[in-house]
Amino acid sequence: MPVNLSLPAASAVSGVQLSTCAAGIKANGQEDMVLFTLPEGSVSAGVFTQNTFCAAPVTVAKEHLNAQQGRVRALLVNSGNANAGTGQQGITTAAGHCQALAQTLNVGTDQVLPFSTGVIGEQLPDAIMKNALPTLAAGLDSSITAWEAAARGIMTTDTVPKLTSKTITINGQSVTVTGMSKGAGMIEPNMATMLAYVFTDATVSQQDLHTALTIAVDGSFNSITVDSDTSTNDACMLCATCMGPALSADDAGWSEFQMAVNEVLLLLAQAIVRDAEGATKFITVDVLGGASTQDCKAVGYGIANSPLVKTAMFASDANVGRLLMAIGKVGIDQLDPYQVTVHVNDLPVFEHGLLHSDYTEEKGSAVMQSSDITVRVHLGMGSNSCAVYTSDLSHDYVTINAEYRT
């Protein structure tokens, strides 16, 4: 079960319609295809995986998004099959689904973006998916029930759907930001997460929307890790239906909009970590006092991705040495161990090159029992900082991934 996962309730975004069905891609008969449609005049921005072996739908989605300069009308998502490592046939299949759906919806082929998640190396069941498109189109709905079904339909090894909203008031007008994400393993996005779809009713330009997405991703999906593995299919979309108040990056209210987008993406990113495969702990690594943000992130990920740190967290083992090892292995230039301080939650554990004078094994073990743990490292080198979010490494993580295809 997820670690202390509680998300604010979601609200529908004006203009977005959704449909979900069980096409038969997943052997267990669960929902596995989702369609989002956007009204004419909408704009979308996206960021995608940097994995060299990017999936076929990523290639097609990027091409279509660029060709339309963000004027997208539909997002087609399937779960249960990643359509990655499938060569030219995979690209042909993804493009064919876009063409077939475009004809059904009476929109341009390159106004449809495809997305896939699931097992890598298997061709998509082309006929099964094409046969499901009329059903999806006929089932389009704008209700919150449809949003909830879509959040379930994009899941693979997730144990719960991840859906939330933030509504703000700018110049007396309401603006809603609603998003959903999926992902529980193969998570160190290096751009986004497994899959995330965020929508707003604000009227914004594609350029400003992309800027807002990039900023929000950096502090959210680009700051999480479960197992240090960047998926072939990572994608994060921010879509504006342009049915609400007009906003510009030059407006006084833009900062409020940016903060709302930041908050929704951070909640969704943290939800992925809280629902990480086999997780029993949610761990925040705060790194302060860095000479650069890059140094801070290097230390943050050094701790968050260390199997020895993660297994100690799972065992509630107050092994301070593993934290020190993870900080030191990164190779930060001119890092002075005597200037570094380390806290676990509010407990000081290391300073001046030694265990803190008030630290005891009993105190360390007690604080490590928490299901939410914050490791705070001060490097003593400057004023930069960052936060990285991760989970522990349990027996169940190994079992889930050892048996993923069996």
C-alpha positions, 0 to 999 in steps of 0.5 A: 500500500502507498506510504501515507498517500493523501491527495486533494480532491480533483475537479474537472477542467472545462473543455476536457473530455475523457473515455476509458475502456478495457480493450484487451491489452492487459491479460487481467481484463482491466482498463487499458486504453484512455482517450483525452480530447481537447477543444479547438483552440487548446494548446499543449506542451510536453517533455519526454524521456531522454532515454536513447531507446525511446519508445515509438509513441514518444517519437510520434508524439514529439513529431506531432506536437512540434508539427502542430506547435502545440495545437493538439486535440487528442491524447491516446494512451494505452497501458500494458504494452510500452511499444518500445524496442519495436523498431519501425513497426512500432512507429508505424503502428502508433502513427496508424492509431493516430490516423484511425482516431483522427478520422473518428474524431474528425481532426488532423492526424498530427493533432493526436498524440500517442502514449504507451506504458507497460512491457518493453519489446512487444508489438502493440496488438494493432487490431485490438486497439483500433477496434476499441477506438469507436468505443472510446470516442462514443464514451467521451465524458467530462464528469469527475467519474471519467477523470477517475476512470482515466487515472485508473486506466493508465496504471501498470504496477501502481496500486492506486490511481493518482489524481489531484487538483488546485484551484486558484483565483487570479484577478477575481477569476477562477483557474483550475489545474488538474493532473494525473500520473502513473508510475511505481518503478523504473523511476528516475525520470531525467525529464518527467515521469512514467506518464503524467497528464495535467490540464488547465482551463487558463488561456495561455500561449504555447511558449508560456505553457512550455516554460511553466511546465519546464519549471514545474518538472524540474522541482517535481518529476525531475526530483524523484527516484525509485530505482535510478532507472529512466523509462523508455516511455516517460512523458509529461503533458501540460494542456490548456483548454483556453476556456478560462481567463487569459494569462501571460508570463508578464502578468502579475498573476502569473506567479500564482499560476506557476505555483499552482502548476508546481504544486500539482506536479509535485503532489503527483511526483511525490505520489509516485514515490509514495506508491513505489513498488514495495515501498514502506518509507517515503524519504525526502533528501534535502541538500543545503549549502551547495556551491551549485544546484548541480552539486546539491542534486548530485548529493541528493541522488547519491543518497536517494539511489544508494541501495545500501541507504535504501535497504537501511531505511527499509530495516530502520537501521540507523547506519549513519555510515551509509549516509556519509558514504553516499555523500562522499562517493559523489566527488564534489570538488573541495567538499570538506567533511568537517563542514558537513552536517547531517540530520535525520528528521530533527535528530542531528547525527553528524557534524565536525567530522564526527557523530554528533555529541548528542547522537546515540544509536537508540535515538537513531533507531527510534527516528528511523522507525518513521514512515516519512523520513527527511535526511537533511545534509548541509554541505557548508559550501554555498547557498544553493539547495535542492530536494530529492524524493525517494523510497526505501528498497524492500523485499517486495520491490525485488519480488514485483520486478522479478515476477513482472512478466510471469 
